[in-house]
């Protein structure tokens, strides 16, 4: 009798559909990493005021008539960097945009003291000029990717929504990259971090 019980138990473990230990060779579904961002260029949209940006970067080169948009331009050896802020009526920063481009020859832009590109990095270390693959390494897969163009260049827009992280953090980040071309990796040309949804 004890023999048949052992056989029955052995058959039960071999029966299809019975739960078995997972095979180490089976692939597990990929877990989507999600990381939000709080700061760009040392500023936190939705919290910091224009006075902090002026303290960090000096007098803006451009200020809109309603004083709700500010802009700075810096030239470095590797190109021109621009920082643009949109403010609400209480001068709280709502949008931060950092962009990088080649300096057009013969055109003189307003300049400030040379600086490290890291000055305008995101809180997680992304900078204009990083490879586009670095974006997904840092933040995971984008919520959406779409083609874009600017000045005749083919670009790609990566969109991240951070509403899942709560209402008190920046809600959206957009990263614009050049596309891979002739073996050259695409590069980040613009990063926008915004308190409200875009």
C-alpha positions as CSV (number, residue, x, y, z in Angstrom):
1,X,0.0,0.0,0.0
2,X,2.8,2.3,0.9
3,X,4.4,1.6,-2.6
4,X,1.2,2.7,-4.5
5,X,1.1,5.9,-2.5
6,X,4.7,6.7,-3.5
7,X,3.9,6.0,-7.1
8,X,0.8,8.2,-7.0
9,X,2.7,11.0,-5.5
10,X,5.5,10.6,-8.2
11,X,2.8,10.7,-11.0
12,X,1.3,13.9,-9.5
13,X,4.7,15.7,-9.8
14,X,5.1,14.6,-13.4
15,X,1.5,15.5,-14.4
16,X,1.4,18.4,-16.9
17,X,0.0,21.6,-15.4
18,X,1.3,20.7,-11.9
19,X,3.3,23.6,-10.5
20,X,7.0,22.9,-10.8
21,X,10.1,24.9,-9.9
22,X,10.9,27.4,-12.7
23,X,13.5,26.4,-15.2
24,X,16.6,28.7,-14.9
25,X,16.7,28.9,-18.7
26,X,13.2,30.4,-19.0
27,X,13.2,34.1,-19.6
28,X,11.4,36.3,-17.1
29,X,9.3,39.2,-18.4
30,X,11.4,42.5,-18.3
31,X,10.5,44.7,-15.4
32,X,10.1,48.3,-16.5
33,X,12.4,50.6,-14.5
34,X,10.8,53.9,-13.7
35,X,12.8,56.9,-12.5
36,X,11.5,60.4,-12.3
37,X,13.5,63.7,-12.3
38,X,13.3,66.6,-9.9
39,X,15.9,69.1,-11.1
40,X,17.5,70.5,-14.2
41,X,20.4,73.1,-14.1
42,X,20.2,73.0,-10.4
43,X,16.6,74.3,-10.4
44,X,13.4,72.5,-9.4
45,X,10.3,73.5,-11.4
46,X,7.3,74.2,-9.3
47,X,9.4,75.2,-6.3
48,X,12.4,77.4,-7.2
49,X,12.0,81.1,-8.1
50,X,13.7,83.2,-10.8
51,X,15.9,84.8,-8.1
52,X,17.7,81.4,-7.6
53,X,18.4,81.1,-11.3
54,X,19.8,84.7,-11.4
55,X,21.9,83.9,-8.3
56,X,23.3,80.8,-10.1
57,X,23.8,82.2,-13.7
58,X,23.8,86.0,-13.5
59,X,21.6,88.5,-15.2
60,X,19.6,86.9,-18.0
61,X,20.5,87.8,-21.6
62,X,16.8,87.9,-22.6
63,X,13.7,88.7,-20.6
64,X,10.2,88.9,-22.0
65,X,8.1,92.1,-21.6
66,X,5.8,90.3,-19.1
67,X,9.0,89.1,-17.3
68,X,7.7,85.5,-17.4
69,X,10.4,84.1,-19.7
70,X,14.1,84.4,-19.1
71,X,17.0,83.2,-21.2
72,X,20.8,82.8,-20.9
73,X,23.3,81.8,-23.6
74,X,26.8,80.5,-22.9
75,X,29.5,79.5,-25.4
76,X,31.9,76.7,-24.7
77,X,34.6,75.1,-26.9
78,X,32.1,72.4,-27.9
79,X,29.2,74.7,-28.8
80,X,26.6,77.0,-27.6
81,X,24.4,76.2,-24.6
82,X,21.0,77.9,-23.9
83,X,19.0,77.9,-20.7
84,X,15.4,79.1,-20.9
85,X,12.9,79.4,-18.1
86,X,9.1,80.1,-18.0
87,X,7.8,81.5,-14.8
88,X,4.3,82.0,-13.3
89,X,3.1,85.3,-12.0
90,X,4.7,84.6,-8.6
91,X,8.1,84.1,-10.5
92,X,8.1,80.4,-9.7
93,X,9.9,78.4,-12.4
94,X,7.4,76.3,-14.4
95,X,9.5,75.1,-17.3
96,X,13.3,74.6,-17.6
97,X,14.8,74.0,-21.1
98,X,18.5,73.4,-21.6
99,X,19.7,73.1,-25.2
100,X,23.0,72.7,-27.1
101,X,23.9,73.6,-30.6
102,X,26.9,74.5,-32.8
103,X,27.8,78.1,-32.7
104,X,27.1,79.6,-36.2
105,X,30.2,81.1,-37.6
106,X,30.3,84.9,-37.8
107,X,27.4,85.3,-35.3
108,X,28.1,86.7,-31.9
109,X,25.8,85.5,-29.2
110,X,25.6,86.9,-25.7
111,X,28.1,85.0,-23.6
112,X,28.9,84.5,-20.0
113,X,32.0,83.0,-18.3
114,X,32.8,79.6,-19.7
115,X,31.3,76.8,-17.6
116,X,31.2,73.1,-17.5
117,X,28.2,71.5,-19.3
118,X,27.6,69.6,-16.0
119,X,26.4,72.9,-14.6
120,X,23.2,72.3,-16.5
121,X,22.8,68.6,-16.0
122,X,19.7,66.9,-14.7
123,X,19.6,65.6,-11.1
124,X,20.4,62.2,-12.4
125,X,23.4,63.4,-14.4
126,X,22.0,63.7,-18.0
127,X,23.5,66.5,-20.0
128,X,23.0,68.0,-23.4
129,X,25.6,66.2,-25.5
130,X,25.0,62.8,-23.8
131,X,24.3,59.9,-26.1
132,X,20.6,59.2,-26.6
133,X,21.1,55.7,-25.3
134,X,22.1,57.3,-22.0
135,X,18.6,58.6,-21.6
136,X,17.0,55.2,-21.4
137,X,19.9,53.9,-19.2
138,X,19.1,56.6,-16.7
139,X,15.3,56.9,-16.9
140,X,14.1,53.6,-18.5
141,X,12.0,53.4,-21.6
142,X,10.2,56.6,-22.6
143,X,6.4,56.7,-22.4
144,X,6.5,57.7,-26.1
145,X,9.0,58.3,-28.9
146,X,8.3,60.4,-32.0
147,X,10.2,61.8,-34.9
148,X,10.9,65.5,-35.0
149,X,12.9,68.0,-37.1
150,X,14.6,71.3,-36.4
151,X,16.7,73.4,-38.8
152,X,16.5,70.5,-41.3
153,X,17.9,68.0,-38.8
154,X,16.2,64.7,-38.1
155,X,15.5,64.4,-34.4
156,X,13.7,62.1,-32.0
157,X,11.6,63.3,-29.1
158,X,11.5,61.1,-26.0
159,X,8.5,61.9,-23.6
160,X,8.4,60.9,-20.0
161,X,5.3,61.5,-17.8
162,X,6.0,61.5,-14.0
163,X,2.4,61.8,-12.7
164,X,2.8,58.3,-11.2
165,X,5.4,59.8,-8.8
166,X,2.8,62.2,-7.3
167,X,1.5,65.7,-7.8
168,X,4.4,67.5,-5.9
169,X,7.1,66.6,-8.4
170,X,7.8,67.8,-11.9
171,X,5.3,66.1,-14.1
172,X,6.9,65.9,-17.5
173,X,10.3,65.6,-19.1
174,X,11.1,65.8,-22.8
175,X,14.4,64.9,-24.3
176,X,15.2,65.7,-28.0
177,X,18.0,63.7,-29.6
178,X,19.7,63.6,-33.0
179,X,19.2,60.2,-34.7
180,X,22.0,57.7,-35.2
181,X,23.7,58.5,-38.5
182,X,26.5,56.6,-40.3
183,X,27.6,54.8,-37.2
184,X,27.5,57.9,-35.0
185,X,25.3,57.6,-31.9
186,X,22.5,60.0,-31.5
187,X,23.1,62.8,-29.0
188,X,20.9,64.8,-26.7
189,X,20.4,68.4,-28.0
190,X,17.6,69.5,-25.7
191,X,16.1,68.7,-22.3
192,X,12.9,70.1,-20.9
193,X,11.6,69.6,-17.4
194,X,8.2,71.0,-16.5
195,X,6.1,71.3,-13.3
196,X,2.7,71.0,-15.2
197,X,1.9,68.6,-17.9
198,X,2.9,69.8,-21.4
